[in-house]
Amino acid sequence: MRDVSFERDYIMHPAGSCLASFGNTKVLCTASIDKSVPPFLRDSGSGWITAEYAMLPGSTGGGRKRRDGAKKDGRSVEIQRLIGRSLRAAIDLEKLGEVSITIDCDVMQADGGTRTTGITGGWVALYDALRVLSKEQGTSGPEHYLFGQVAAVSVGIVKGEVVCDLDYEHDSQAEVDMNVVMRDGDYVEVQGTGEEGVFNHDQLNALLASAKEGIDGIYAAQKSALGI
C-alpha cells in the first residue's frame, strides 16, 4: 500500500470535505446537502446519494487535461456512477428523508487509483456531512444513517506478482487489473479484467485477499482521520 491520508475540512463551504491522498494521487472530495430529491423520489420519503467526478487540468502528465464540458467523457461518467453506487451502499436512504447529498470528486493529481481514492475519500466527506445533517434533524449522529463503512482499493498482477494499490507505473504494466469496493468487509462491487492476459481461480482469490488486507488498513486510516 502507498501512504493513505485524509485531510478533513479542506475547504470551508461544503457540509463535508477532505483531500484524499493515496501516494501521489490526490482527490478533493466534497459532500453537499440539498433539501430536495430527484423527481423519481419526490413524496417517497427517501433520500438520495449521487456523485460527480472530474479530472482537473494539470492533474495528469502529457499536456493539459481539458476540462469536461456539458457532456462528460464516457470514462468520467462510468467512474462517477461507480462512486455513487458505492456510497449509496453505505446509507439507509429512507432515514435521510427527502434530502440529497452530492459527492464531488475532483482529481487534483493522478498517479493511479483515482476512482478508488474518490470512493474512499468520498465516504469520509459523506460522514462529516452526516454530522451536519444529524444536528439539523436531531438524530443520534452519522451512525443513525449508516449501514457501514465503505472503502475501495485497486489490485493487480504485475510481472506475475499480486500488487495492492496500483500507481500509474504498476497499472500500465499490469496483466490483470481490479477495483474492489467493500462495506465492513463485504463486497459492494468488484471490477476485474485481464488487461494483457487471463487469470485463474487461485489468482482471483489472491487478488481479493490482498484487496481485503489493504482495505482493512484503509478503514483504520478513515477512522483515525474522523476520530471515531
Secondary structure, 3 states (H helix, E strand, C coil): CCCEEEEECCCCCCCEEEEEEECCEEEEEEEEEECCCCHHHCCCCCCEEEEEEEECCCCCCCCCCCCCCCCCCHHHHHHHHHHHHHHHCCECHHHHCCCEEEEEEEEEECCCCHHHHHHHHHHHHHHHHHHHHHHHHCCCCHHHCECCCEEEEEEEEECCEEEECCCHHHHHHCCEEEEEEEECCEEEEEEEEECCCCCCHHHHHHHHHHHHHHHHHHHHHHHHHHCC
